[in-house]
Amino acid sequence: MLSNETLTSEAARYKSDSNKRFNEALAALLALAWEYEYMGSDFSFSADPELYERALEICRDMSDGCLKDADTHIDALFDDDFDIDNMLSEDAIKRFDMAGSHLLQIVEVWVVAAFTNGYSQAYTSISIVRYLSYPAASGLFGAWGKDVFKWGSGYSKDIKAQLAVIGQNLIIDASRRQEWREESAKGATYYIRRRGSTYDCPDCDELCGYPIPIDQPFIRLHSRCVCFPEYHYDKMPTT
């Protein structure tokens, strides 16, 4: 059975990869936008079909790259070939694509602000990163205000962290699913959900510690859940 430490370690390595994908996509989108600096405050990625397609390609590359990186880390956890369940991969693809669309929207808002005020590409890049992690720390946010940057409408969400969590969840969920298959094949009859942390979580506390039939695959209860299955091969307790 894969230990929580092994999965956590692999997930941490994936986070480094997803951060690189984000940084590359952000740099590429800003470089592309600056080719159209002449648009000024009228800038929009959708204003020109070629511009829009190139921008979408950058976001797709980020999404595809993140999924590929997750596949690589999943393969590293097992000796044999492993295919992610269709359900898991399709969900991850949708989430990665949503993150790409979100990034495109945010960059567009910031580019308009930059072109209007004459800010450099480098300053805009730094401001975006600061804004995503902590909006109040961004110079442009302070200058333009919350209405322009749609405070409370999702624009302050940290996309870099979002990409990391999506991939890390995929790695953990796919690994636990493969682990369940292997334990089932070995003759496991049931498993017990165990807490992987002491963090207060009513849902995890309520469902941990009880025997669950092996024909019910282990599923984590939420995106940051670190509970794990403890497999057993004897007769399942009735209580």
KEKE-3310 file (N, C-alpha, C; in steps of 0.2 Angstrom, whole numbers, plus 5000, padded with zeros to 4 digits):
npx = (5004:5003:5011:5006:5015:5023:5014:5012:5025:5027:5016:5021:5032:5025:5019:5029:5032:5019:5019:5029:5023:5013:5020:5027:5016:5010:5020:5021:5008:5008:5019:5013:5002:5009:5013:5003:5002:4998:4984:4981:4970:4959:4962:4960:4959:4951:4949:4955:4955:4967:4975:4967:4966:4980:4982:4973:4979:4991:4985:4979:4990:4996:4986:4986:4999:5000:4992:4999:5011:5005:5002:5015:5020:5011:5014:5027:5024:5021:5026:5021:5013:5001:4984:4975:4959:4945:4935:4942:4952:4945:4938:4948:4954:4944:4944:4957:4957:4947:4955:4964:4956:4952:4964:4967:4957:4960:4973:4970:4962:4972:4982:4975:4974:4988:4992:4984:4990:5003:5012:5025:5029:5036:5033:5019:5018:5024:5014:5003:5005:5007:4994:4986:4990:4989:4979:4979:4992:4996:5002:4994:4981:4979:4979:4969:4957:4944:4933:4936:4944:4935:4933:4929:4923:4929:4941:4951:4956:4969:4977:4989:4990:4978:4980:4990:4983:4973:4981:4988:4977:4973:4984:4984:4971:4970:4980:4976:4965:4971:4978:4968:4963:4974:4974:4962:4963:4972:4965:4959:4946:4940:4941:4947:4944:4956:4962:4973:4978:4978:4969:4955:4940:4924:4917:4927:4930:4918:4916:4928:4937:4928:4923:4923:4916:4925:4921:4917:4925:4939:4936:4941:4936:4935:4944:4956:4958:4967:4965:4967:4966:4965:4969:4961:4961:4954:4938:4925:4921:4905:4900)
npy = (4994:5011:5024:5038:5047:5045:5048:5061:5067:5064:5072:5085:5086:5087:5099:5109:5107:5111:5124:5129:5127:5137:5149:5149:5150:5162:5171:5170:5174:5187:5192:5190:5198:5211:5212:5218:5231:5243:5244:5249:5255:5249:5236:5218:5201:5194:5203:5201:5188:5180:5183:5179:5165:5161:5165:5156:5144:5145:5143:5131:5123:5124:5118:5105:5102:5101:5090:5080:5081:5076:5063:5058:5058:5050:5038:5036:5031:5018:5001:4995:4999:5012:5017:5032:5033:5036:5044:5051:5058:5065:5074:5081:5087:5096:5104:5109:5116:5126:5133:5138:5147:5156:5162:5168:5178:5186:5190:5198:5209:5215:5218:5228:5238:5240:5245:5256:5264:5264:5255:5243:5228:5219:5224:5222:5208:5205:5211:5204:5191:5194:5199:5188:5179:5188:5200:5213:5217:5220:5233:5238:5234:5242:5254:5254:5249:5239:5237:5237:5226:5216:5211:5197:5190:5179:5183:5185:5173:5161:5155:5148:5140:5134:5126:5117:5110:5104:5094:5087:5082:5073:5064:5058:5053:5044:5036:5030:5023:5014:5007:5001:4992:4983:4978:4972:4962:4954:4949:4956:4959:4970:4987:5000:5017:5028:5042:5054:5065:5077:5087:5096:5089:5087:5078:5069:5064:5058:5047:5039:5025:5014:4998:4995:4987:4979:4980:4993:5006:5015:5032:5049:5062:5075:5089:5091:5081:5069:5057:5039:5022:5007:4991:4975:4957:4947:4941:4952:4963:4963:4974)
npz = (5000:4996:5005:5014:5015:5003:4993:4996:4994:4980:4975:4979:4971:4959:4960:4958:4945:4939:4943:4935:4922:4923:4925:4912:4904:4907:4905:4891:4886:4890:4882:4870:4870:4871:4858:4852:4857:4852:4852:4864:4877:4872:4870:4868:4869:4860:4850:4839:4827:4825:4835:4846:4844:4845:4859:4865:4861:4869:4882:4881:4879:4892:4900:4894:4896:4910:4913:4907:4915:4927:4924:4922:4935:4941:4934:4940:4952:4951:4946:4935:4919:4919:4917:4918:4925:4915:4920:4930:4922:4913:4921:4926:4915:4911:4922:4922:4910:4913:4922:4913:4905:4915:4918:4906:4905:4916:4913:4902:4908:4916:4906:4899:4909:4910:4897:4897:4907:4904:4909:4911:4903:4912:4925:4925:4924:4937:4945:4942:4947:4961:4963:4961:4972:4983:4983:4988:4989:4977:4966:4955:4958:4969:4963:4953:4959:4967:4959:4946:4945:4948:4961:4972:4962:4958:4952:4960:4964:4966:4953:4950:4962:4960:4949:4954:4964:4957:4949:4959:4966:4956:4955:4968:4969:4957:4960:4972:4967:4959:4968:4976:4966:4965:4978:4979:4970:4977:4986:4997:5008:5014:5019:5030:5033:5037:5046:5039:5045:5059:5057:5060:5054:5051:5042:5038:5051:5055:5046:5046:5052:5051:5045:5027:5013:5001:4988:4986:4980:4987:4990:4991:5003:5000:4991:4998:5006:5016:5020:5021:5015:5024:5021:5023:5026:5032:5038:5036:5049:5057:5064)
capx = (5000:5006:5010:5004:5022:5025:5010:5013:5031:5026:5012:5025:5036:5021:5018:5035:5030:5013:5021:5033:5019:5009:5025:5028:5010:5009:5025:5019:5002:5010:5023:5009:4998:5013:5013:4997:5001:4995:4977:4980:4965:4954:4965:4956:4962:4946:4948:4958:4955:4973:4977:4963:4968:4986:4981:4970:4984:4995:4981:4978:4997:4997:4982:4989:5006:4999:4989:5005:5015:5002:5003:5021:5021:5007:5018:5032:5022:5020:5031:5018:5009:4995:4980:4970:4952:4942:4931:4946:4955:4940:4936:4955:4955:4939:4947:4963:4954:4944:4960:4967:4951:4952:4970:4966:4952:4964:4978:4967:4961:4978:4985:4971:4977:4995:4992:4981:4994:5010:5016:5030:5027:5039:5029:5013:5019:5024:5008:4998:5007:5005:4987:4983:4992:4987:4977:4981:4999:4997:5001:4989:4975:4978:4978:4962:4952:4941:4927:4939:4947:4930:4934:4923:4920:4933:4947:4957:4958:4976:4977:4995:4988:4973:4984:4994:4978:4970:4985:4989:4971:4973:4989:4982:4965:4972:4985:4972:4961:4975:4980:4962:4963:4979:4972:4956:4966:4976:4960:4957:4939:4937:4946:4945:4946:4960:4964:4980:4980:4974:4965:4948:4936:4918:4916:4932:4929:4912:4917:4934:4937:4923:4925:4919:4917:4930:4918:4916:4932:4940:4936:4943:4929:4936:4950:4962:4958:4973:4963:4969:4962:4969:4966:4961:4960:4950:4931:4923:4916:4898:4898)
capy = (5000:5017:5028:5045:5051:5044:5052:5068:5068:5065:5078:5091:5087:5089:5106:5112:5107:5115:5131:5131:5128:5143:5154:5150:5152:5169:5175:5169:5178:5194:5193:5190:5205:5217:5213:5222:5236:5249:5244:5253:5253:5245:5229:5212:5195:5192:5208:5199:5181:5177:5184:5175:5158:5160:5165:5150:5139:5145:5141:5124:5120:5124:5113:5098:5100:5100:5084:5076:5080:5072:5056:5056:5057:5044:5032:5035:5028:5011:4998:4993:5004:5014:5022:5035:5031:5041:5049:5055:5062:5070:5079:5085:5091:5101:5109:5113:5121:5131:5137:5142:5152:5161:5165:5172:5183:5190:5194:5203:5215:5218:5221:5234:5242:5242:5249:5263:5268:5264:5250:5239:5220:5216:5226:5219:5201:5204:5213:5198:5186:5197:5199:5181:5177:5192:5206:5220:5218:5222:5240:5240:5234:5248:5260:5254:5247:5232:5236:5235:5219:5211:5208:5193:5187:5174:5185:5185:5166:5159:5150:5144:5135:5130:5120:5112:5106:5099:5089:5083:5077:5068:5060:5055:5049:5039:5031:5026:5019:5008:5003:4997:4987:4979:4975:4968:4956:4950:4945:4960:4959:4976:4992:5005:5023:5031:5049:5055:5071:5078:5093:5095:5089:5083:5073:5063:5061:5054:5041:5035:5020:5009:4993:4996:4982:4980:4981:5000:5009:5021:5039:5054:5065:5082:5090:5091:5075:5065:5050:5033:5015:5002:4985:4969:4951:4943:4942:4959:4963:4965:4980)
capz = (5000:4996:5011:5013:5014:4996:4989:4997:4991:4973:4974:4980:4965:4953:4961:4955:4937:4937:4944:4929:4917:4924:4923:4905:4900:4909:4901:4884:4885:4890:4876:4864:4871:4869:4851:4850:4862:4849:4854:4870:4882:4868:4869:4869:4865:4855:4845:4832:4827:4825:4842:4850:4843:4848:4866:4867:4861:4875:4888:4880:4880:4899:4902:4892:4900:4917:4913:4905:4921:4932:4921:4923:4942:4943:4932:4944:4958:4950:4942:4928:4915:4923:4914:4923:4924:4910:4924:4933:4917:4910:4926:4927:4909:4912:4928:4919:4904:4916:4924:4907:4903:4920:4917:4900:4907:4921:4909:4898:4912:4918:4900:4898:4914:4909:4891:4899:4912:4902:4913:4907:4903:4918:4930:4924:4926:4944:4948:4941:4952:4967:4964:4962:4978:4988:4979:4991:4988:4970:4964:4950:4961:4973:4958:4949:4964:4967:4954:4939:4945:4949:4968:4974:4956:4956:4949:4965:4965:4964:4948:4951:4967:4957:4944:4958:4968:4952:4947:4965:4967:4951:4957:4974:4967:4953:4964:4977:4963:4957:4974:4977:4962:4967:4985:4978:4966:4982:4991:5002:5009:5016:5021:5035:5031:5042:5046:5038:5048:5065:5056:5062:5048:5053:5037:5039:5058:5055:5042:5047:5058:5050:5039:5021:5009:4996:4981:4986:4979:4991:4988:4996:5004:4998:4987:5001:5010:5016:5023:5017:5016:5028:5019:5028:5022:5035:5037:5038:5055:5056:5067)
cpx = (5004:5005:5008:5010:5024:5021:5011:5020:5030:5021:5016:5029:5032:5020:5023:5034:5025:5015:5025:5028:5015:5014:5026:5022:5009:5014:5023:5013:5004:5014:5018:5005:5002:5014:5008:4996:4998:4988:4976:4974:4959:4957:4960:4959:4957:4945:4951:4958:4961:4976:4974:4965:4975:4986:4978:4975:4989:4991:4980:4985:4998:4993:4984:4995:5005:4996:4995:5009:5012:5002:5010:5023:5017:5011:5024:5030:5021:5025:5028:5015:5003:4991:4975:4963:4949:4938:4936:4950:4951:4939:4943:4955:4950:4942:4953:4961:4951:4949:4963:4962:4951:4958:4970:4962:4956:4969:4975:4965:4967:4982:4982:4974:4984:4995:4989:4986:5001:5014:5020:5027:5030:5035:5022:5013:5019:5018:5003:4999:5006:4998:4984:4984:4989:4985:4979:4988:5001:4997:4996:4982:4974:4976:4971:4956:4948:4936:4930:4941:4942:4931:4927:4920:4924:4940:4953:4959:4965:4977:4983:4993:4983:4976:4987:4989:4975:4974:4987:4983:4971:4978:4986:4976:4966:4976:4981:4967:4965:4977:4974:4961:4968:4977:4966:4959:4970:4971:4958:4949:4936:4943:4943:4948:4950:4962:4971:4983:4976:4970:4958:4943:4930:4917:4920:4931:4924:4913:4923:4933:4932:4925:4920:4921:4921:4927:4916:4923:4932:4940:4937:4937:4929:4943:4956:4963:4964:4971:4966:4966:4967:4966:4966:4959:4956:4942:4929:4919:4909:4896:4904)
cpy = (5006:5021:5035:5049:5051:5048:5059:5071:5069:5071:5084:5092:5089:5097:5111:5112:5111:5123:5134:5132:5135:5149:5155:5152:5160:5174:5175:5174:5185:5196:5194:5197:5211:5217:5217:5228:5243:5249:5248:5250:5249:5237:5223:5206:5193:5197:5206:5191:5177:5177:5180:5168:5157:5160:5158:5144:5139:5142:5133:5120:5119:5119:5106:5097:5098:5092:5079:5075:5076:5065:5054:5054:5051:5037:5031:5031:5020:5008:4996:4999:5005:5019:5025:5034:5037:5046:5054:5060:5067:5076:5084:5090:5097:5107:5113:5118:5127:5136:5141:5148:5158:5165:5170:5179:5188:5194:5199:5210:5218:5221:5228:5240:5245:5246:5256:5267:5268:5260:5246:5232:5217:5217:5223:5212:5201:5206:5208:5193:5188:5197:5193:5178:5181:5199:5213:5222:5220:5230:5242:5239:5240:5254:5260:5252:5241:5231:5234:5228:5214:5207:5204:5189:5181:5176:5185:5178:5164:5154:5146:5138:5131:5124:5115:5107:5101:5093:5084:5079:5072:5062:5055:5050:5043:5033:5027:5021:5012:5004:4999:4991:4981:4975:4970:4961:4952:4947:4949:4960:4965:4981:4997:5011:5026:5038:5050:5062:5072:5085:5092:5095:5084:5077:5067:5060:5056:5047:5037:5030:5014:5004:4995:4990:4983:4981:4989:5003:5015:5028:5044:5059:5073:5083:5089:5086:5071:5058:5045:5027:5011:4995:4979:4963:4946:4944:4948:4959:4966:4972:4985)
cpz = (5000:5002:5009:5012:5006:4992:4990:4994:4983:4971:4974:4973:4959:4954:4958:4948:4935:4938:4938:4923:4917:4922:4916:4901:4901:4905:4893:4882:4885:4884:4870:4864:4869:4862:4848:4855:4859:4850:4860:4875:4878:4867:4872:4866:4860:4850:4839:4832:4828:4832:4847:4850:4846:4856:4868:4866:4867:4881:4887:4881:4888:4902:4900:4895:4907:4918:4912:4911:4926:4930:4923:4930:4944:4940:4937:4951:4957:4945:4935:4925:4919:4918:4919:4921:4920:4915:4927:4928:4914:4914:4926:4921:4909:4917:4925:4914:4907:4919:4919:4905:4908:4919:4911:4902:4912:4917:4905:4902:4914:4912:4898:4903:4912:4903:4893:4903:4910:4906:4909:4908:4910:4924:4930:4926:4934:4948:4948:4946:4959:4968:4965:4969:4984:4985:4982:4990:4981:4969:4960:4953:4965:4969:4955:4954:4962:4961:4948:4939:4948:4956:4969:4968:4953:4953:4954:4967:4962:4959:4948:4956:4964:4953:4949:4961:4963:4950:4953:4967:4962:4953:4962:4972:4962:4956:4969:4973:4961:4963:4976:4973:4964:4973:4984:4975:4971:4986:4997:5002:5011:5018:5026:5033:5037:5041:5044:5041:5055:5064:5057:5055:5050:5049:5038:5046:5058:5051:5043:5053:5057:5044:5033:5016:5003:4989:4981:4986:4984:4988:4993:4997:5001:4995:4991:5007:5010:5020:5018:5019:5019:5026:5023:5023:5026:5034:5040:5044:5053:5059:5067)
residu = (MET:LEU:SER:ASN:GLU:THR:LEU:THR:SER:GLU:ALA:ALA:ARG:TYR:LYS:SER:ASP:SER:ASN:LYS:ARG:PHE:ASN:GLU:ALA:LEU:ALA:ALA:LEU:LEU:ALA:LEU:ALA:TRP:GLU:TYR:GLU:TYR:MET:GLY:SER:ASP:PHE:SER:PHE:SER:ALA:ASP:PRO:GLU:LEU:TYR:GLU:ARG:ALA:LEU:GLU:ILE:CYS:ARG:ASP:MET:SER:ASP:GLY:CYS:LEU:LYS:ASP:ALA:ASP:THR:HIS:ILE:ASP:ALA:LEU:PHE:ASP:ASP:ASP:PHE:ASP:ILE:ASP:ASN:MET:LEU:SER:GLU:ASP:ALA:ILE:LYS:ARG:PHE:ASP:MET:ALA:GLY:SER:HIS:LEU:LEU:GLN:ILE:VAL:GLU:VAL:TRP:VAL:VAL:ALA:ALA:PHE:THR:ASN:GLY:TYR:SER:GLN:ALA:TYR:THR:SER:ILE:SER:ILE:VAL:ARG:TYR:LEU:SER:TYR:PRO:ALA:ALA:SER:GLY:LEU:PHE:GLY:ALA:TRP:GLY:LYS:ASP:VAL:PHE:LYS:TRP:GLY:SER:GLY:TYR:SER:LYS:ASP:ILE:LYS:ALA:GLN:LEU:ALA:VAL:ILE:GLY:GLN:ASN:LEU:ILE:ILE:ASP:ALA:SER:ARG:ARG:GLN:GLU:TRP:ARG:GLU:GLU:SER:ALA:LYS:GLY:ALA:THR:TYR:TYR:ILE:ARG:ARG:ARG:GLY:SER:THR:TYR:ASP:CYS:PRO:ASP:CYS:ASP:GLU:LEU:CYS:GLY:TYR:PRO:ILE:PRO:ILE:ASP:GLN:PRO:PHE:ILE:ARG:LEU:HIS:SER:ARG:CYS:VAL:CYS:PHE:PRO:GLU:TYR:HIS:TYR:ASP:LYS:MET:PRO:THR:THR)
# end
